[in-house]
Amino acid sequence: QVQLVESGGGLVQAGGSLRLSCAASGLTFNLYDMSWFRQAPGKEREFVATMTRSGRSTDYEDSVKGRFTISRDNAKNTVYLQMNSLKPEDTAVYYCAAAVRAASVARAGSYNIWGQGTQVTVSS
């Protein structure tokens, strides 16, 4: 019933762009802080970007600052991640996550609702 569904992943060359979408259902979207995480093979899930429910505050992992932009459209119950200047190091499964009030936006344990993930592969 409560569901986050990511889409927009794919295979791109280094330097290319992708726009990920995460559609939420079964929840009151404008009450939730939304974030993106990613997980590469053999690595822990890491924080990528977050936007608070109001859209007033955003934060990014240092390696993606200036390249990735998080946005949300509360009317569409959707959060986006625009990824530009992609690097092979960005290759991972990307997950969206939601929390009513995240204690720590960069900590995966702060989120109780997760999408299934979408694969992003960046070739060199």
N, C-alpha and C positions, 0 to 999 in steps of 0.2 A: 504494500500500500504506500508506504513512504519509500520513495525511490529517487535516485539520482542516476541519470543516464548520460554518459559522455559520448561525444562524437567529434569527428573532424580530424582524427589522427590519420597517419599515412606515412608514406615514404617520400622524402624530399632530399635534394642535394644540399650540401653545406652552403649557407648563405641564403637559402630559401625561407619561405614563410608558411605558417599554418595558423589557422584559427580554430581553436577547440571550443566546443560548446558543452554545457552541462545543463540539462533540462531537469528541473525538480518537479515532483508531484507528490501529493499526499501530505504536504506541509505548508504552513503559512510562510511563504518564502521571505517576505520582508522582515521576519523576526530572526533570521538566521545570518550569522557571519558565514561567509563562504571562502573556501581556500582551494588551492591546487597543490597537490603533492605529486612526486614522481618516484619511481623505483626502477632502477636498472638491474640487470641480472647480477646476482652476487652482492648487491649493495642494499643498505637499509633504505626504507622509504624516507625521502627528504622533502622538506618544505620548499615550495616554489613561490607562491604568491597568495595574498589574502586581501579581501575587501570586507569591511564591516557591513552590517545590515543596512546602515544608512548611506553607505558609499562615501562617508566622510574621511575614512582612513584606509590607506593601502600600505602594504609592506611587501618586499621582494627579497628573495635570496640574493646574495651579492653577485653571484655569477650570472644572473639573468637581468640585473638592473640595466635599464637602457635598451634592452632587447625585447623583453616581454611586457605586456600590459594586461592587467586584469580589469574587467568591467562587468557590470551586471545590469540586467533589464528586469526590474521587479514586475513590470506589467506582463512580461513573458515568462516569468519564473525561471530565468536562465542566467547563468554566469558564463563568461567567456574568458579565454586566454589567447590573446594575440601574440604569436611568437614570430619574431623577425630575426634575421641574421643567425639562423640556426647553425649549430655546431654539432659534430658527431658526438660530443660529450653530452648533448641534450637527449640522446637516444634513451628512451625509457618508456614504461607504461605510466601514463598520466592519469591521476585520479582527482576527482573533485570531492570535497568534503564539506559538511555542514555542521554547525553547532549553534545552539541558541545563544550561548555566551562562552566563547572559547577562553579558557583560563590562560593559555599561551598559544598564540596563533601558529607558531612554528613547531608545535609539538603535536604529533599525530594522535596521541592519546587524548587530546582535547576535543576530538571530533567523534561523534557517535553515529553519524550517517555518512556513508561512503558510496560512491559509484563503483561500477564494475571495472573501470579503466579503459583507456584507449591507447593503442600503441603508436608511438612516434619514433620513426627511424630516420636518422639523418646520415646520409652517405657522404663520404669524402671524395 
